[in-house]
Amino acid sequence: MANPRNMIGPQLRRLRVERKLSQPRFAAICQRNGWDLSRDTLAKIEGQTRWVSDFELVFLADMMAVPVKELLPAKNLSAVAEEFILRLEKPLE
């Protein structure tokens, strides 16, 4: 995509498919856990046409039971980005 609105779409799709979850089923899982995510919105996230907030990034990683870093592209991340990811994954006190 020439102008993606998020970096996580392809990784999210891969993880969802690996878990044999359809888009409607994964959206329903998110809804049961507190985020009113529609199948259409999920498709836009996976297609990189919708922006993803930090809250949504953490929520999606939690629903997939993976570290936030697993949703990011495999290319090397800077030390600042690595530190940011670690802070996102820390439980709230």
N, C-alpha and C positions, 0 to 999 in steps of 0.2 A: 504494500500500500504506500502510495506516495506521501501522504500526510496523515499517519496514524494518530489517533487521539489517545491511545494508551499503549503500553509495552507488554501487557500481560495476556492479551487476547489469545494468541496462538498457544501459549503454555497452558492457559486455563482450558482451552478446547482439548488439548492433548490429554491432560489429566482427567477430564470428564469422560472422554472416550475410553481411556485406559480402564476406568472404573465401570464402564458399560452403563453410563447414565445418559439418558436422553436430556435434551434441553428442558422439556417440561418437568421431568422428574427432578433434575437438579434445582430448578427454580422453586419447585414445591418444597424441597429440603430447606432451601434458604428461607422461604416464607414461614415454615414451621419453626425456624430458629430466630425469627425476628426481623427479617428484611423482606419487604414486599417486592420481591424481584419477579418480573414477568419473564416469560420465555423470550419475548421480543427484545427486552432490554438485555438479557443474557446474550442473545444472538448479536446484538450491536457491540457488546463488550468483546465477544470472541472475534467479531469482524473488525475490531479496532476502530469503529465509527463512533463510539461513545467514550467519553472521558470517565476515569475511575478515580474516586476520591481515596484518600488514605484509609478512612474507615472501611470503605468497600474492599480495598485491597486486603486489609487484615481479616475482614469477615470472610472473604472468598478463600483465603489461605486456610482459615480455621475450618470452613466447611469441607475443604479438600483434605484436611488433616496433614498439611505440609507447611514447612517454614515459608514465610513471605518470599524469601529469596528464590524459592522454587518456581514462583510465578513470573519471575523476571527473566529476560533473555539470558542465554548461556554465556554471552560475551563477558569479558572481565569488567567488573565494576570498580570504581575508584574507592579509595579508603573512606572518603566522606559518605559515599552511598552505602558502603558496608556498615558503617557506624549507624547511619540512619535506619537501616533495616533492623539492626539489632535493637535499637530503641523502640521501633514499632512492635517487635515481637515480645518485648518485656511486658509482663502483666501489670495492670494498673495497681497502684498501691492505695 
